Amino acid sequence: MKTTAEILEALNGIFRHVLKNESLNLTETTTAHDVDGWDSLTNMLLISEVEKAFGVRFNFREIVKMKNVGDLCAAIANKMKP
């Protein structure tokens, strides 16, 4: 089971790659409004990459309920529970 810090570190790499921004540094309170280029289209790319990286799947309702990176971390951790 990964910790929130480990998940956040992995998400930083994914977001930097997808958004082509190596200086990006996510926190649990980061939202799409805080990050240049994070729009509805890139959000779907990000979710797809996150699903691949962590071996999880999110349904539409779960995605819509995520309000910040902390919510995404919690959702990933919840999906990875044995």
mmCIF file of the N, C-alpha and C atoms, coordinates in Angstrom:
data_MODEL
# 
_entry.id   MODEL 
# 
loop_
_atom_site.group_PDB 
_atom_site.id 
_atom_site.type_symbol 
_atom_site.label_atom_id 
_atom_site.label_alt_id 
_atom_site.label_comp_id 
_atom_site.label_asym_id 
_atom_site.label_entity_id 
_atom_site.label_seq_id 
_atom_site.pdbx_PDB_ins_code 
_atom_site.Cartn_x 
_atom_site.Cartn_y 
_atom_site.Cartn_z 
_atom_site.occupancy 
_atom_site.B_iso_or_equiv 
_atom_site.pdbx_formal_charge 
_atom_site.auth_seq_id 
_atom_site.auth_comp_id 
_atom_site.auth_asym_id 
_atom_site.auth_atom_id 
_atom_site.pdbx_PDB_model_num 
ATOM 1   N N  . MET A 1 1  ? 0.851   -1.196 0.000   1.00 0.00 ? 1  MET A N  1 
ATOM 2   C CA . MET A 1 1  ? 0.000   0.000  0.000   1.00 0.00 ? 1  MET A CA 1 
ATOM 3   C C  . MET A 1 1  ? 0.886   1.246  0.000   1.00 0.00 ? 1  MET A C  1 
ATOM 4   N N  . LYS A 1 2  ? 0.652   2.106  -0.941  1.00 0.00 ? 2  LYS A N  1 
ATOM 5   C CA . LYS A 1 2  ? 1.437   3.337  -1.044  1.00 0.00 ? 2  LYS A CA 1 
ATOM 6   C C  . LYS A 1 2  ? 0.894   4.396  -0.088  1.00 0.00 ? 2  LYS A C  1 
ATOM 7   N N  . THR A 1 3  ? 1.810   5.229  0.408   1.00 0.00 ? 3  THR A N  1 
ATOM 8   C CA . THR A 1 3  ? 1.400   6.349  1.247   1.00 0.00 ? 3  THR A CA 1 
ATOM 9   C C  . THR A 1 3  ? 0.944   7.504  0.355   1.00 0.00 ? 3  THR A C  1 
ATOM 10  N N  . THR A 1 4  ? 0.270   8.468  0.956   1.00 0.00 ? 4  THR A N  1 
ATOM 11  C CA . THR A 1 4  ? -0.159  9.645  0.206   1.00 0.00 ? 4  THR A CA 1 
ATOM 12  C C  . THR A 1 4  ? 1.050   10.347 -0.399  1.00 0.00 ? 4  THR A C  1 
ATOM 13  N N  . ALA A 1 5  ? 2.143   10.423 0.356   1.00 0.00 ? 5  ALA A N  1 
ATOM 14  C CA . ALA A 1 5  ? 3.359   11.083 -0.150  1.00 0.00 ? 5  ALA A CA 1 
ATOM 15  C C  . ALA A 1 5  ? 3.918   10.358 -1.378  1.00 0.00 ? 5  ALA A C  1 
ATOM 16  N N  . GLU A 1 6  ? 3.894   9.025  -1.354  1.00 0.00 ? 6  GLU A N  1 
ATOM 17  C CA . GLU A 1 6  ? 4.385   8.246  -2.492  1.00 0.00 ? 6  GLU A CA 1 
ATOM 18  C C  . GLU A 1 6  ? 3.476   8.429  -3.709  1.00 0.00 ? 6  GLU A C  1 
ATOM 19  N N  . ILE A 1 7  ? 2.183   8.438  -3.474  1.00 0.00 ? 7  ILE A N  1 
ATOM 20  C CA . ILE A 1 7  ? 1.227   8.658  -4.568  1.00 0.00 ? 7  ILE A CA 1 
ATOM 21  C C  . ILE A 1 7  ? 1.430   10.055 -5.148  1.00 0.00 ? 7  ILE A C  1 
ATOM 22  N N  . LEU A 1 8  ? 1.571   11.050 -4.275  1.00 0.00 ? 8  LEU A N  1 
ATOM 23  C CA . LEU A 1 8  ? 1.754   12.431 -4.720  1.00 0.00 ? 8  LEU A CA 1 
ATOM 24  C C  . LEU A 1 8  ? 3.040   12.571 -5.538  1.00 0.00 ? 8  LEU A C  1 
ATOM 25  N N  . GLU A 1 9  ? 4.095   11.899 -5.124  1.00 0.00 ? 9  GLU A N  1 
ATOM 26  C CA . GLU A 1 9  ? 5.354   11.944 -5.864  1.00 0.00 ? 9  GLU A CA 1 
ATOM 27  C C  . GLU A 1 9  ? 5.177   11.363 -7.269  1.00 0.00 ? 9  GLU A C  1 
ATOM 28  N N  . ALA A 1 10 ? 4.477   10.238 -7.366  1.00 0.00 ? 10 ALA A N  1 
ATOM 29  C CA . ALA A 1 10 ? 4.215   9.624  -8.672  1.00 0.00 ? 10 ALA A CA 1 
ATOM 30  C C  . ALA A 1 10 ? 3.334   10.531 -9.529  1.00 0.00 ? 10 ALA A C  1 
ATOM 31  N N  . LEU A 1 11 ? 2.326   11.151 -8.908  1.00 0.00 ? 11 LEU A N  1 
ATOM 32  C CA . LEU A 1 11 ? 1.447   12.062 -9.644  1.00 0.00 ? 11 LEU A CA 1 
ATOM 33  C C  . LEU A 1 11 ? 2.220   13.256 -10.187 1.00 0.00 ? 11 LEU A C  1 
ATOM 34  N N  . ASN A 1 12 ? 3.174   13.767 -9.422  1.00 0.00 ? 12 ASN A N  1 
ATOM 35  C CA . ASN A 1 12 ? 4.002   14.873 -9.898  1.00 0.00 ? 12 ASN A CA 1 
ATOM 36  C C  . ASN A 1 12 ? 4.670   14.511 -11.217 1.00 0.00 ? 12 ASN A C  1 
ATOM 37  N N  . GLY A 1 13 ? 5.232   13.310 -11.289 1.00 0.00 ? 13 GLY A N  1 
ATOM 38  C CA . GLY A 1 13 ? 5.882   12.863 -12.516 1.00 0.00 ? 13 GLY A CA 1 
ATOM 39  C C  . GLY A 1 13 ? 4.903   12.764 -13.679 1.00 0.00 ? 13 GLY A C  1 
ATOM 40  N N  . ILE A 1 14 ? 3.736   12.215 -13.426 1.00 0.00 ? 14 ILE A N  1 
ATOM 41  C CA . ILE A 1 14 ? 2.712   12.069 -14.468 1.00 0.00 ? 14 ILE A CA 1 
ATOM 42  C C  . ILE A 1 14 ? 2.258   13.441 -14.962 1.00 0.00 ? 14 ILE A C  1 
ATOM 43  N N  . PHE A 1 15 ? 1.942   14.344 -14.040 1.00 0.00 ? 15 PHE A N  1 
ATOM 44  C CA . PHE A 1 15 ? 1.463   15.677 -14.404 1.00 0.00 ? 15 PHE A CA 1 
ATOM 45  C C  . PHE A 1 15 ? 2.535   16.458 -15.159 1.00 0.00 ? 15 PHE A C  1 
ATOM 46  N N  . ARG A 1 16 ? 3.803   16.351 -14.704 1.00 0.00 ? 16 ARG A N  1 
ATOM 47  C CA . ARG A 1 16 ? 4.897   17.049 -15.393 1.00 0.00 ? 16 ARG A CA 1 
ATOM 48  C C  . ARG A 1 16 ? 5.019   16.567 -16.829 1.00 0.00 ? 16 ARG A C  1 
ATOM 49  N N  . HIS A 1 17 ? 4.892   15.257 -17.017 1.00 0.00 ? 17 HIS A N  1 
ATOM 50  C CA . HIS A 1 17 ? 4.999   14.684 -18.361 1.00 0.00 ? 17 HIS A CA 1 
ATOM 51  C C  . HIS A 1 17 ? 3.834   15.118 -19.255 1.00 0.00 ? 17 HIS A C  1 
ATOM 52  N N  . VAL A 1 18 ? 2.607   14.936 -18.777 1.00 0.00 ? 18 VAL A N  1 
ATOM 53  C CA . VAL A 1 18 ? 1.418   15.240 -19.585 1.00 0.00 ? 18 VAL A CA 1 
ATOM 54  C C  . VAL A 1 18 ? 1.322   16.741 -19.885 1.00 0.00 ? 18 VAL A C  1 
ATOM 55  N N  . LEU A 1 19 ? 1.607   17.566 -18.877 1.00 0.00 ? 19 LEU A N  1 
ATOM 56  C CA . LEU A 1 19 ? 1.474   19.016 -19.051 1.00 0.00 ? 19 LEU A CA 1 
ATOM 57  C C  . LEU A 1 19 ? 2.759   19.671 -19.571 1.00 0.00 ? 19 LEU A C  1 
ATOM 58  N N  . LYS A 1 20 ? 3.810   18.840 -19.772 1.00 0.00 ? 20 LYS A N  1 
ATOM 59  C CA . LYS A 1 20 ? 5.091   19.336 -20.288 1.00 0.00 ? 20 LYS A CA 1 
ATOM 60  C C  . LYS A 1 20 ? 5.606   20.521 -19.459 1.00 0.00 ? 20 LYS A C  1 
ATOM 61  N N  . ASN A 1 21 ? 5.603   20.332 -18.140 1.00 0.00 ? 21 ASN A N  1 
ATOM 62  C CA . ASN A 1 21 ? 6.039   21.382 -17.219 1.00 0.00 ? 21 ASN A CA 1 
ATOM 63  C C  . ASN A 1 21 ? 6.871   20.729 -16.118 1.00 0.00 ? 21 ASN A C  1 
ATOM 64  N N  . GLU A 1 22 ? 8.193   20.735 -16.302 1.00 0.00 ? 22 GLU A N  1 
ATOM 65  C CA . GLU A 1 22 ? 9.083   20.061 -15.356 1.00 0.00 ? 22 GLU A CA 1 
ATOM 66  C C  . GLU A 1 22 ? 9.164   20.762 -14.008 1.00 0.00 ? 22 GLU A C  1 
ATOM 67  N N  . SER A 1 23 ? 8.728   22.013 -13.921 1.00 0.00 ? 23 SER A N  1 
ATOM 68  C CA . SER A 1 23 ? 8.817   22.740 -12.658 1.00 0.00 ? 23 SER A CA 1 
ATOM 69  C C  . SER A 1 23 ? 7.541   22.597 -11.822 1.00 0.00 ? 23 SER A C  1 
ATOM 70  N N  . LEU A 1 24 ? 6.560   21.881 -12.349 1.00 0.00 ? 24 LEU A N  1 
ATOM 71  C CA . LEU A 1 24 ? 5.293   21.700 -11.642 1.00 0.00 ? 24 LEU A CA 1 
ATOM 72  C C  . LEU A 1 24 ? 5.518   20.945 -10.332 1.00 0.00 ? 24 LEU A C  1 
ATOM 73  N N  . ASN A 1 25 ? 4.926   21.439 -9.252  1.00 0.00 ? 25 ASN A N  1 
ATOM 74  C CA . ASN A 1 25 ? 5.032   20.780 -7.953  1.00 0.00 ? 25 ASN A CA 1 
ATOM 75  C C  . ASN A 1 25 ? 3.650   20.740 -7.311  1.00 0.00 ? 25 ASN A C  1 
ATOM 76  N N  . LEU A 1 26 ? 3.013   19.572 -7.353  1.00 0.00 ? 26 LEU A N  1 
ATOM 77  C CA . LEU A 1 26 ? 1.666   19.408 -6.830  1.00 0.00 ? 26 LEU A CA 1 
ATOM 78  C C  . LEU A 1 26 ? 1.659   19.281 -5.314  1.00 0.00 ? 26 LEU A C  1 
ATOM 79  N N  . THR A 1 27 ? 0.573   19.760 -4.710  1.00 0.00 ? 27 THR A N  1 
ATOM 80  C CA . THR A 1 27 ? 0.300   19.501 -3.299  1.00 0.00 ? 27 THR A CA 1 
ATOM 81  C C  . THR A 1 27 ? -1.111  18.915 -3.234  1.00 0.00 ? 27 THR A C  1 
ATOM 82  N N  . GLU A 1 28 ? -1.527  18.493 -2.053  1.00 0.00 ? 28 GLU A N  1 
ATOM 83  C CA . GLU A 1 28 ? -2.863  17.912 -1.924  1.00 0.00 ? 28 GLU A CA 1 
ATOM 84  C C  . GLU A 1 28 ? -3.967  18.941 -2.190  1.00 0.00 ? 28 GLU A C  1 
ATOM 85  N N  . THR A 1 29 ? -3.650  20.220 -2.058  1.00 0.00 ? 29 THR A N  1 
ATOM 86  C CA . THR A 1 29 ? -4.665  21.257 -2.272  1.00 0.00 ? 29 THR A CA 1 
ATOM 87  C C  . THR A 1 29 ? -4.646  21.837 -3.683  1.00 0.00 ? 29 THR A C  1 
ATOM 88  N N  . THR A 1 30 ? -3.735  21.357 -4.536  1.00 0.00 ? 30 THR A N  1 
ATOM 89  C CA . THR A 1 30 ? -3.660  21.852 -5.915  1.00 0.00 ? 30 THR A CA 1 
ATOM 90  C C  . THR A 1 30 ? -4.937  21.500 -6.679  1.00 0.00 ? 30 THR A C  1 
ATOM 91  N N  . THR A 1 31 ? -5.476  22.482 -7.407  1.00 0.00 ? 31 THR A N  1 
ATOM 92  C CA . THR A 1 31 ? -6.644  22.255 -8.266  1.00 0.00 ? 31 THR A CA 1 
ATOM 93  C C  . THR A 1 31 ? -6.273  22.605 -9.701  1.00 0.00 ? 31 THR A C  1 
ATOM 94  N N  . ALA A 1 32 ? -7.159  22.285 -10.617 1.00 0.00 ? 32 ALA A N  1 
ATOM 95  C CA . ALA A 1 32 ? -6.929  22.602 -12.028 1.00 0.00 ? 32 ALA A CA 1 
ATOM 96  C C  . ALA A 1 32 ? -6.743  24.107 -12.235 1.00 0.00 ? 32 ALA A C  1 
ATOM 97  N N  . HIS A 1 33 ? -7.396  24.918 -11.412 1.00 0.00 ? 33 HIS A N  1 
ATOM 98  C CA . HIS A 1 33 ? -7.282  26.376 -11.543 1.00 0.00 ? 33 HIS A CA 1 
ATOM 99  C C  . HIS A 1 33 ? -5.877  26.870 -11.219 1.00 0.00 ? 33 HIS A C  1 
ATOM 100 N N  . ASP A 1 34 ? -5.121  26.067 -10.459 1.00 0.00 ? 34 ASP A N  1 
ATOM 101 C CA . ASP A 1 34 ? -3.775  26.458 -10.036 1.00 0.00 ? 34 ASP A CA 1 
ATOM 102 C C  . ASP A 1 34 ? -2.703  26.134 -11.076 1.00 0.00 ? 34 ASP A C  1 
ATOM 103 N N  . VAL A 1 35 ? -3.040  25.331 -12.094 1.00 0.00 ? 35 VAL A N  1 
ATOM 104 C CA . VAL A 1 35 ? -2.029  24.805 -13.014 1.00 0.00 ? 35 VAL A CA 1 
ATOM 105 C C  . VAL A 1 35 ? -2.341  25.215 -14.453 1.00 0.00 ? 35 VAL A C  1 
ATOM 106 N N  . ASP A 1 36 ? -1.410  25.943 -15.061 1.00 0.00 ? 36 ASP A N  1 
ATOM 107 C CA . ASP A 1 36 ? -1.566  26.329 -16.467 1.00 0.00 ? 36 ASP A CA 1 
ATOM 108 C C  . ASP A 1 36 ? -1.648  25.087 -17.343 1.00 0.00 ? 36 ASP A C  1 
ATOM 109 N N  . GLY A 1 37 ? -2.617  25.057 -18.240 1.00 0.00 ? 37 GLY A N  1 
ATOM 110 C CA . GLY A 1 37 ? -2.746  23.954 -19.180 1.00 0.00 ? 37 GLY A CA 1 
ATOM 111 C C  . GLY A 1 37 ? -3.582  22.790 -18.686 1.00 0.00 ? 37 GLY A C  1 
ATOM 112 N N  . TRP A 1 38 ? -4.011  22.814 -17.426 1.00 0.00 ? 38 TRP A N  1 
ATOM 113 C CA . TRP A 1 38 ? -4.845  21.725 -16.903 1.00 0.00 ? 38 TRP A CA 1 
ATOM 114 C C  . TRP A 1 38 ? -6.298  22.079 -17.161 1.00 0.00 ? 38 TRP A C  1 
ATOM 115 N N  . ASP A 1 39 ? -6.793  21.629 -18.315 1.00 0.00 ? 39 ASP A N  1 
ATOM 116 C CA . ASP A 1 39 ? -8.177  21.890 -18.702 1.00 0.00 ? 39 ASP A CA 1 
ATOM 117 C C  . ASP A 1 39 ? -8.916  20.557 -18.816 1.00 0.00 ? 39 ASP A C  1 
ATOM 118 N N  . SER A 1 40 ? -10.131 20.611 -19.332 1.00 0.00 ? 40 SER A N  1 
ATOM 119 C CA . SER A 1 40 ? -10.941 19.387 -19.384 1.00 0.00 ? 40 SER A CA 1 
ATOM 120 C C  . SER A 1 40 ? -10.317 18.311 -20.273 1.00 0.00 ? 40 SER A C  1 
ATOM 121 N N  . LEU A 1 41 ? -9.678  18.712 -21.353 1.00 0.00 ? 41 LEU A N  1 
ATOM 122 C CA . LEU A 1 41 ? -9.045  17.731 -22.243 1.00 0.00 ? 41 LEU A CA 1 
ATOM 123 C C  . LEU A 1 41 ? -7.829  17.097 -21.576 1.00 0.00 ? 41 LEU A C  1 
ATOM 124 N N  . THR A 1 42 ? -6.938  17.940 -21.029 1.00 0.00 ? 42 THR A N  1 
ATOM 125 C CA . THR A 1 42 ? -5.761  17.374 -20.371 1.00 0.00 ? 42 THR A CA 1 
ATOM 126 C C  . THR A 1 42 ? -6.164  16.594 -19.124 1.00 0.00 ? 42 THR A C  1 
ATOM 127 N N  . ASN A 1 43 ? -7.274  16.941 -18.500 1.00 0.00 ? 43 ASN A N  1 
ATOM 128 C CA . ASN A 1 43 ? -7.736  16.180 -17.341 1.00 0.00 ? 43 ASN A CA 1 
ATOM 129 C C  . ASN A 1 43 ? -7.994  14.727 -17.719 1.00 0.00 ? 43 ASN A C  1 
ATOM 130 N N  . MET A 1 44 ? -8.594  14.504 -18.873 1.00 0.00 ? 44 MET A N  1 
ATOM 131 C CA . MET A 1 44 ? -8.861  13.132 -19.298 1.00 0.00 ? 44 MET A CA 1 
ATOM 132 C C  . MET A 1 44 ? -7.558  12.393 -19.615 1.00 0.00 ? 44 MET A C  1 
ATOM 133 N N  . LEU A 1 45 ? -6.587  13.096 -20.199 1.00 0.00 ? 45 LEU A N  1 
ATOM 134 C CA . LEU A 1 45 ? -5.267  12.491 -20.442 1.00 0.00 ? 45 LEU A CA 1 
ATOM 135 C C  . LEU A 1 45 ? -4.592  12.144 -19.109 1.00 0.00 ? 45 LEU A C  1 
ATOM 136 N N  . LEU A 1 46 ? -4.683  13.067 -18.158 1.00 0.00 ? 46 LEU A N  1 
ATOM 137 C CA . LEU A 1 46 ? -4.088  12.831 -16.836 1.00 0.00 ? 46 LEU A CA 1 
ATOM 138 C C  . LEU A 1 46 ? -4.718  11.617 -16.168 1.00 0.00 ? 46 LEU A C  1 
ATOM 139 N N  . ILE A 1 47 ? -6.048  11.553 -16.189 1.00 0.00 ? 47 ILE A N  1 
ATOM 140 C CA . ILE A 1 47 ? -6.748  10.414 -15.567 1.00 0.00 ? 47 ILE A CA 1 
ATOM 141 C C  . ILE A 1 47 ? -6.323  9.108  -16.232 1.00 0.00 ? 47 ILE A C  1 
ATOM 142 N N  . SER A 1 48 ? -6.240  9.106  -17.544 1.00 0.00 ? 48 SER A N  1 
ATOM 143 C CA . SER A 1 48 ? -5.832  7.913  -18.281 1.00 0.00 ? 48 SER A CA 1 
ATOM 144 C C  . SER A 1 48 ? -4.427  7.468  -17.868 1.00 0.00 ? 48 SER A C  1 
ATOM 145 N N  . GLU A 1 49 ? -3.499  8.414  -17.782 1.00 0.00 ? 49 GLU A N  1 
ATOM 146 C CA . GLU A 1 49 ? -2.122  8.096  -17.388 1.00 0.00 ? 49 GLU A CA 1 
ATOM 147 C C  . GLU A 1 49 ? -2.056  7.619  -15.935 1.00 0.00 ? 49 GLU A C  1 
ATOM 148 N N  . VAL A 1 50 ? -2.845  8.238  -15.073 1.00 0.00 ? 50 VAL A N  1 
ATOM 149 C CA . VAL A 1 50 ? -2.899  7.836  -13.661 1.00 0.00 ? 50 VAL A CA 1 
ATOM 150 C C  . VAL A 1 50 ? -3.432  6.400  -13.548 1.00 0.00 ? 50 VAL A C  1 
ATOM 151 N N  . GLU A 1 51 ? -4.482  6.106  -14.297 1.00 0.00 ? 51 GLU A N  1 
ATOM 152 C CA . GLU A 1 51 ? -5.057  4.758  -14.272 1.00 0.00 ? 51 GLU A CA 1 
ATOM 153 C C  . GLU A 1 51 ? -4.028  3.726  -14.711 1.00 0.00 ? 51 GLU A C  1 
ATOM 154 N N  . LYS A 1 52 ? -3.276  4.042  -15.776 1.00 0.00 ? 52 LYS A N  1 
ATOM 155 C CA . LYS A 1 52 ? -2.245  3.121  -16.260 1.00 0.00 ? 52 LYS A CA 1 
ATOM 156 C C  . LYS A 1 52 ? -1.141  2.942  -15.228 1.00 0.00 ? 52 LYS A C  1 
ATOM 157 N N  . ALA A 1 53 ? -0.678  4.046  -14.663 1.00 0.00 ? 53 ALA A N  1 
ATOM 158 C CA . ALA A 1 53 ? 0.454   4.008  -13.733 1.00 0.00 ? 53 ALA A CA 1 
ATOM 159 C C  . ALA A 1 53 ? 0.136   3.237  -12.454 1.00 0.00 ? 53 ALA A C  1 
ATOM 160 N N  . PHE A 1 54 ? -1.094  3.387  -11.965 1.00 0.00 ? 54 PHE A N  1 
ATOM 161 C CA . PHE A 1 54 ? -1.456  2.766  -10.691 1.00 0.00 ? 54 PHE A CA 1 
ATOM 162 C C  . PHE A 1 54 ? -2.267  1.484  -10.853 1.00 0.00 ? 54 PHE A C  1 
ATOM 163 N N  . GLY A 1 55 ? -2.650  1.136  -12.093 1.00 0.00 ? 55 GLY A N  1 
ATOM 164 C CA . GLY A 1 55 ? -3.428  -0.076 -12.310 1.00 0.00 ? 55 GLY A CA 1 
ATOM 165 C C  . GLY A 1 55 ? -4.826  -0.001 -11.721 1.00 0.00 ? 55 GLY A C  1 
ATOM 166 N N  . VAL A 1 56 ? -5.430  1.195  -11.806 1.00 0.00 ? 56 VAL A N  1 
ATOM 167 C CA . VAL A 1 56 ? -6.787  1.395  -11.283 1.00 0.00 ? 56 VAL A CA 1 
ATOM 168 C C  . VAL A 1 56 ? -7.681  1.940  -12.391 1.00 0.00 ? 56 VAL A C  1 
ATOM 169 N N  . ARG A 1 57 ? -8.992  1.927  -12.149 1.00 0.00 ? 57 ARG A N  1 
ATOM 170 C CA . ARG A 1 57 ? -9.950  2.508  -13.085 1.00 0.00 ? 57 ARG A CA 1 
ATOM 171 C C  . ARG A 1 57 ? -10.912 3.383  -12.298 1.00 0.00 ? 57 ARG A C  1 
ATOM 172 N N  . PHE A 1 58 ? -11.228 4.549  -12.865 1.00 0.00 ? 58 PHE A N  1 
ATOM 173 C CA . PHE A 1 58 ? -12.201 5.444  -12.248 1.00 0.00 ? 58 PHE A CA 1 
ATOM 174 C C  . PHE A 1 58 ? -13.424 5.557  -13.148 1.00 0.00 ? 58 PHE A C  1 
ATOM 175 N N  . ASN A 1 59 ? -14.606 5.585  -12.538 1.00 0.00 ? 59 ASN A N  1 
ATOM 176 C CA . ASN A 1 59 ? -15.803 5.832  -13.336 1.00 0.00 ? 59 ASN A CA 1 
ATOM 177 C C  . ASN A 1 59 ? -16.057 7.344  -13.376 1.00 0.00 ? 59 ASN A C  1 
ATOM 178 N N  . PHE A 1 60 ? -16.971 7.749  -14.208 1.00 0.00 ? 60 PHE A N  1 
ATOM 179 C CA . PHE A 1 60 ? -17.236 9.175  -14.413 1.00 0.00 ? 60 PHE A CA 1 
ATOM 180 C C  . PHE A 1 60 ? -17.597 9.880  -13.109 1.00 0.00 ? 60 PHE A C  1 
ATOM 181 N N  . ARG A 1 61 ? -18.463 9.260  -12.318 1.00 0.00 ? 61 ARG A N  1 
ATOM 182 C CA . ARG A 1 61 ? -18.893 9.872  -11.048 1.00 0.00 ? 61 ARG A CA 1 
ATOM 183 C C  . ARG A 1 61 ? -17.700 10.124 -10.127 1.00 0.00 ? 61 ARG A C  1 
ATOM 184 N N  . GLU A 1 62 ? -16.770 9.157  -10.055 1.00 0.00 ? 62 GLU A N  1 
ATOM 185 C CA . GLU A 1 62 ? -15.586 9.320  -9.203  1.00 0.00 ? 62 GLU A CA 1 
ATOM 186 C C  . GLU A 1 62 ? -14.722 10.487 -9.683  1.00 0.00 ? 62 GLU A C  1 
ATOM 187 N N  . ILE A 1 63 ? -14.561 10.601 -10.986 1.00 0.00 ? 63 ILE A N  1 
ATOM 188 C CA . ILE A 1 63 ? -13.745 11.674 -11.557 1.00 0.00 ? 63 ILE A CA 1 
ATOM 189 C C  . ILE A 1 63 ? -14.366 13.035 -11.251 1.00 0.00 ? 63 ILE A C  1 
ATOM 190 N N  . VAL A 1 64 ? -15.666 13.149 -11.432 1.00 0.00 ? 64 VAL A N  1 
ATOM 191 C CA . VAL A 1 64 ? -16.363 14.419 -11.211 1.00 0.00 ? 64 VAL A CA 1 
ATOM 192 C C  . VAL A 1 64 ? -16.281 14.850 -9.745  1.00 0.00 ? 64 VAL A C  1 
ATOM 193 N N  . LYS A 1 65 ? -16.258 13.893 -8.820  1.00 0.00 ? 65 LYS A N  1 
ATOM 194 C CA . LYS A 1 65 ? -16.225 14.217 -7.396  1.00 0.00 ? 65 LYS A CA 1 
ATOM 195 C C  . LYS A 1 65 ? -14.856 14.726 -6.929  1.00 0.00 ? 65 LYS A C  1 
ATOM 196 N N  . MET A 1 66 ? -13.808 14.484 -7.718  1.00 0.00 ? 66 MET A N  1 
ATOM 197 C CA . MET A 1 66 ? -12.455 14.911 -7.328  1.00 0.00 ? 66 MET A CA 1 
ATOM 198 C C  . MET A 1 66 ? -12.322 16.421 -7.506  1.00 0.00 ? 66 MET A C  1 
ATOM 199 N N  . LYS A 1 67 ? -12.052 17.113 -6.415  1.00 0.00 ? 67 LYS A N  1 
ATOM 200 C CA . LYS A 1 67 ? -11.949 18.572 -6.456  1.00 0.00 ? 67 LYS A CA 1 
ATOM 201 C C  . LYS A 1 67 ? -10.515 19.074 -6.434  1.00 0.00 ? 67 LYS A C  1 
ATOM 202 N N  . ASN A 1 68 ? -9.575  18.222 -5.984  1.00 0.00 ? 68 ASN A N  1 
ATOM 203 C CA . ASN A 1 68 ? -8.173  18.630 -5.941  1.00 0.00 ? 68 ASN A CA 1 
ATOM 204 C C  . ASN A 1 68 ? -7.281  17.386 -5.988  1.00 0.00 ? 68 ASN A C  1 
ATOM 205 N N  . VAL A 1 69 ? -5.983  17.610 -5.958  1.00 0.00 ? 69 VAL A N  1 
ATOM 206 C CA . VAL A 1 69 ? -5.040  16.493 -6.056  1.00 0.00 ? 69 VAL A CA 1 
ATOM 207 C C  . VAL A 1 69 ? -5.153  15.569 -4.843  1.00 0.00 ? 69 VAL A C  1 
ATOM 208 N N  . GLY A 1 70 ? -5.479  16.132 -3.680  1.00 0.00 ? 70 GLY A N  1 
ATOM 209 C CA . GLY A 1 70 ? -5.675  15.304 -2.484  1.00 0.00 ? 70 GLY A CA 1 
ATOM 210 C C  . GLY A 1 70 ? -6.803  14.300 -2.670  1.00 0.00 ? 70 GLY A C  1 
ATOM 211 N N  . ASP A 1 71 ? -7.893  14.742 -3.310  1.00 0.00 ? 71 ASP A N  1 
ATOM 212 C CA . ASP A 1 71 ? -9.008  13.831 -3.596  1.00 0.00 ? 71 ASP A CA 1 
ATOM 213 C C  . ASP A 1 71 ? -8.551  12.705 -4.531  1.00 0.00 ? 71 ASP A C  1 
ATOM 214 N N  . LEU A 1 72 ? -7.721  13.058 -5.510  1.00 0.00 ? 72 LEU A N  1 
ATOM 215 C CA . LEU A 1 72 ? -7.190  12.059 -6.447  1.00 0.00 ? 72 LEU A CA 1 
ATOM 216 C C  . LEU A 1 72 ? -6.308  11.059 -5.695  1.00 0.00 ? 72 LEU A C  1 
ATOM 217 N N  . CYS A 1 73 ? -5.437  11.549 -4.821  1.00 0.00 ? 73 CYS A N  1 
ATOM 218 C CA . CYS A 1 73 ? -4.586  10.668 -4.006  1.00 0.00 ? 73 CYS A CA 1 
ATOM 219 C C  . CYS A 1 73 ? -5.436  9.702  -3.192  1.00 0.00 ? 73 CYS A C  1 
ATOM 220 N N  . ALA A 1 74 ? -6.465  10.233 -2.528  1.00 0.00 ? 74 ALA A N  1 
ATOM 221 C CA . ALA A 1 74 ? -7.349  9.408  -1.694  1.00 0.00 ? 74 ALA A CA 1 
ATOM 222 C C  . ALA A 1 74 ? -8.066  8.360  -2.535  1.00 0.00 ? 74 ALA A C  1 
ATOM 223 N N  . ALA A 1 75 ? -8.516  8.754  -3.720  1.00 0.00 ? 75 ALA A N  1 
ATOM 224 C CA . ALA A 1 75 ? -9.219  7.808  -4.597  1.00 0.00 ? 75 ALA A CA 1 
ATOM 225 C C  . ALA A 1 75 ? -8.283  6.693  -5.060  1.00 0.00 ? 75 ALA A C  1 
ATOM 226 N N  . ILE A 1 76 ? -7.044  7.045  -5.377  1.00 0.00 ? 76 ILE A N  1 
ATOM 227 C CA . ILE A 1 76 ? -6.057  6.038  -5.792  1.00 0.00 ? 76 ILE A CA 1 
ATOM 228 C C  . ILE A 1 76 ? -5.781  5.080  -4.628  1.00 0.00 ? 76 ILE A C  1 
ATOM 229 N N  . ALA A 1 77 ? -5.528  5.642  -3.447  1.00 0.00 ? 77 ALA A N  1 
ATOM 230 C CA . ALA A 1 77 ? -5.237  4.818  -2.266  1.00 0.00 ? 77 ALA A CA 1 
ATOM 231 C C  . ALA A 1 77 ? -6.395  3.875  -1.970  1.00 0.00 ? 77 ALA A C  1 
ATOM 232 N N  . ASN A 1 78 ? -7.612  4.376  -2.104  1.00 0.00 ? 78 ASN A N  1 
ATOM 233 C CA . ASN A 1 78 ? -8.804  3.572  -1.844  1.00 0.00 ? 78 ASN A CA 1 
ATOM 234 C C  . ASN A 1 78 ? -8.921  2.419  -2.837  1.00 0.00 ? 78 ASN A C  1 
ATOM 235 N N  . LYS A 1 79 ? -8.601  2.684  -4.104  1.00 0.00 ? 79 LYS A N  1 
ATOM 236 C CA . LYS A 1 79 ? -8.682  1.647  -5.145  1.00 0.00 ? 79 LYS A CA 1 
ATOM 237 C C  . LYS A 1 79 ? -7.595  0.595  -4.967  1.00 0.00 ? 79 LYS A C  1 
ATOM 238 N N  . MET A 1 80 ? -6.484  0.990  -4.350  1.00 0.00 ? 80 MET A N  1 
ATOM 239 C CA . MET A 1 80 ? -5.344  0.064  -4.216  1.00 0.00 ? 80 MET A CA 1 
ATOM 240 C C  . MET A 1 80 ? -5.410  -0.780 -2.956  1.00 0.00 ? 80 MET A C  1 
ATOM 241 N N  . LYS A 1 81 ? -6.443  -0.564 -2.131  1.00 0.00 ? 81 LYS A N  1 
ATOM 242 C CA . LYS A 1 81 ? -6.586  -1.365 -0.912  1.00 0.00 ? 81 LYS A CA 1 
ATOM 243 C C  . LYS A 1 81 ? -6.758  -2.827 -1.289  1.00 0.00 ? 81 LYS A C  1 
ATOM 244 N N  . PRO A 1 82 ? -6.117  -3.728 -0.520  1.00 0.00 ? 82 PRO A N  1 
ATOM 245 C CA . PRO A 1 82 ? -6.245  -5.161 -0.842  1.00 0.00 ? 82 PRO A CA 1 
ATOM 246 C C  . PRO A 1 82 ? -7.642  -5.681 -0.618  1.00 0.00 ? 82 PRO A C  1 
# 
